[in-house]
Amino acid sequence: MNGSITAICLSSAKGTVKTPVAAAELQVGFGIVGDAHAGDWHRQVSVLAGESIDRLRAKLPSLADGAFAENIVVRGLDLRTAAIGDRLHLGRDVLLEVTQIGKECHHGCAIREQTGDCVMPREGLFCRVLAGGNLAPGDGARFEPAPAGLR
């Protein structure tokens, strides 16, 4: 299944909305250079499908990329079927491995309060970086399920 990156978003502090950037560097075992959530842990990079964001944009048209604290927005991939161990190939070089699916909304989630829903607890993917490189919106994205027996 092939898709593309439509946004890359960063924040300098945890607990804040991320803002779109023109390009980013991902480092193995760390995450996105300059992002507050990067580090030596299992949630180095967060990924969300643009189609998931669209469902809530129908209720809240001003919803911007990065509002869910997602790092990478992709389109054309059905991430709702993702499982731990699945991989995402991004751009020419970057390889991510899914380590967690979803997370609880923080207290007072503005999106949930305004729309009655938030997709991050169900559809947000958290990944670690297996192969680094540079990414920009428009780069390709490909989803690869984990080999049988590992899902």
C-alpha positions, 0 to 999 in steps of 0.5 A: 500500500503506497501513500505520501507524507502531507505534513511533518510537525514538531514542538519544542516542549511536551504538552504543546501543539506541534507546528508544521515544518518544511523538512525534518531529520530523523535519527536512529534510536532517537526520533525527529531532531528538534522535537520534544518527544524525541529520545531513547524510548518507544514513542520517538515519532507519532504518525496519524492518517490525514483521513482520520484528521479529516473526519474531525475537520468536518466538525471543526474546520479550523483543525490544523496539522499538529493539533493532535501532537502528531509528528507525521501526517500520511495519506493513502495508507489505511493505518487503522489496521496497523499492529505492533511490529508493523513498519512504515517506509517513509521517503527514500531512507526512513524506516519506522517500527510501530511500538504502540497504538493510541494513547489516552487524551490528556486532561482537557483535550480541546479537540475532544471537548469541541468535537466529542471525539479524538482519534489519537487514542484509537488511531495514533501510531507511535514508532521508533526509528530503525533507519534515519534520514531526511523527510519532507511533505510530498515524500512517499510512504509505504506500510508493511505489515509485520511478518506472519507470526510476529503480529 
